[in-house]
Amino acid sequence: WSTLSPHRCTSMVGGPQVVKVAPHDGWVRVAVFAELREVTPASVAQVKAFLAEANATPLSALVLLGSNAATVVEATALFDAVASPAYQTIVVPGDRERISELREVISIHPQRATITDATRPTVVDAEVVRLLVVGGMPSAAQLASPVDGCMYEPSDVDALRREVEAWPTVEPAIPPWLAALVAAPVRGDADLGETAIH
């Protein structure tokens, strides 16, 4: 692991943090975007339009998958546009994010209660599925800020995956409409139930 960046974002100290997200009407919906590259009024408008469409059915979580905001000003503008008390916003650093600045913005943002700082390994626990989130890049040369960027060690990622896979599983609750659909007699070769879903 390169000593250029002090932020080993796959640090095993304390294990991964767990963020629970709630299903809505039996569904877990997660919206993801990444690689915004430049936070401008035009790109923020695009993000808002994306969220309006994605949130037509309520979201459980929004994942900002890195390479979005390079400065405090950009991160603040982005979080102002996307963070909401209605869902969890999970901020994963990529190659542009400076960790100290990212953490600073999250710590003082009005929606900080629903913003997760994923500069450390994070498990998104949605009851029926778990997502292991690891941010950053594997080498300092790929970071816009080599001394304040997020890096990971591939062997740590494997260890984290094995740890999470060993966690006990939760038997999902099947929504009544789905149970009725599965139990419905089959019509023809592929159609199920009264709505002929196939």
N, C-alpha and C positions, 0 to 999 in steps of 0.2 A: 504494500500500500504506500503510495507516495506521501512523503512528509510535507509536501507543499501546502496541502489543505488540512487545517486542524479539525475539519468536520467529517468524521467517519460516520456517515449517516446510516450505516448498518450496525452500529455499536450494539453488542449483545448485552450491555449493562442493563439489568432490570428487565430484559426481554422486550417484546413489542408492546406498544400501547394498544389498547382496545377501544374502538369507537363503535357504539351500538347505534344502528339506524333502524327506524321503525317502518314496517310495511304499511301500506294504505290499501284497505279492502283486500287484503291477502296478497298484494303485489309489492315487490321491492323494485323501484325504478331508480337507476343511477345514471345520471348524465355525466359525460366526460368530454373535456376539451383540453387541447394542448397546443403548443407552438404558436401562440398568438404573436410572439416576436416583438411587437410594438404596441403599446397601449396608447391609442389615440381616440379622439371622439368618434371617428368612423369605426374603429375596431370594437370599441365599447358598445356602439349601437348594434353591431353585428352580434356581439355576445348577448346583448339583451333580447334581440330577436330570436336567437337560438333558444334562450332560456324560456321565453314566452311560449314557444312551440313545445319545448320539452316538458314544461310544467303544466301543460293543458290537462294532463293526468298527474296528480301530485307526485313530486319527487321525494325519494327518501334521502338521497345524497347527490351532491355535485362534486366531482373530482376535477381539480385544476391540475392537470398532469404535467406541469413544468414547462420551462422555456417560455414563460409568459411575461413576467415583470422583472426588470433589471434594477429598478430604483425604488426608493420609498414612495415617491410620487406616483410611479406606475402601479405599484402594489396597492396603494391606498385607493386609487381610481378604480382598479379592477375589483377589489373587495367591495367597494361602495356599490358597484354595479351588480354583483352576483350574490353576495352573502344575504342570507334570509333566515329569520327564526323558524321558517317552515320546514327547512331541511338542513342537513349537516353539509358544510363546505369543507372539503379535505384538500389542503394545499400541499402539493408534492413538488419539491424543488427539482428543476432541470439544470440545464447548462448556463442559464442567464441569472438565476437567482443568487443573491448574496444572503447567506444564512442569517447573519446578525441583523440585517435590515428587514428581512422577511419576518423574523421573530419579533422584532420591534413593532412592526405594523400590526401583526396579529394581536400582540399583547394590549394594544391601546384602541383597537377598532371597536366601534359600538356593537357589532355583532360577534364579538370574540367568543361569546358563550357557545356559538354554533360553528365556529371556525376551528378546525383541527390542524395543528402544526405537524405535518408529516415529514419534518426533517429528521425524525427518528422512525424506525420501522413501525408500521401501523397495520393493525388488522381491523378491517371494516366488517363488523359482525351484523349481518342482516337476518339472523335467526336461521334461515334456510340455506344460506351460503356465506362463506367467509372469503374476503379478498385481502391478500397480503400485499401491502403497498410499500415499495422501497424506492426512495428518490435518488436523484443525483446521477453522476457519470462515473465510469470506472477509472478515469485518469484525469489528472489536473490539467493536462494539455487541452482537454475538451471543454474546460470551464471558462466562462467569460471572466470570472474572478477566481483565479487559481488559489489565492490565499484565504478566500472566504466563500468557497463554493461547497456543494454537497457531493461527497464521493462515496462509493461503496466498494466493498471487497467481495468478489464473487463467491468466495468460500463462506462468507457470512450469510449471503443470500440463501445458499443451499442449507445452511444450518437453521436459519429462520424458517424456511419452508418445512423442513423435517419437524421442527418444534410445533408449528401450527397444525401440521397434518396429524400429530399425535394427540391433539386436544379432543375431548369427547365430542361426539356429534349430537345434534339436536334433531329429533324426529319432527319433520315439518307438519304443521297443521294444514290440512287440505281444505280449501274453501268449499262450502256445500255445492256451489254450482259446478265445480270441477269434479267433485265426487260423483254427482249425478250424471255428468257427461261421460265419465269413464265407465260408469255402470250401465249406460244406455246400450240397447241392442245395436249391433252393427247392421247397417243397410248397405247392400252392395258389397263391393270389395274394400272400400276405404272410408265410407262416410259414417260419422258417429253422431248420435243424438238427433234431436228435432231440427237443429240448425244445419245438419249435414256438413259439419266441419270435417275436413280431411287434410 
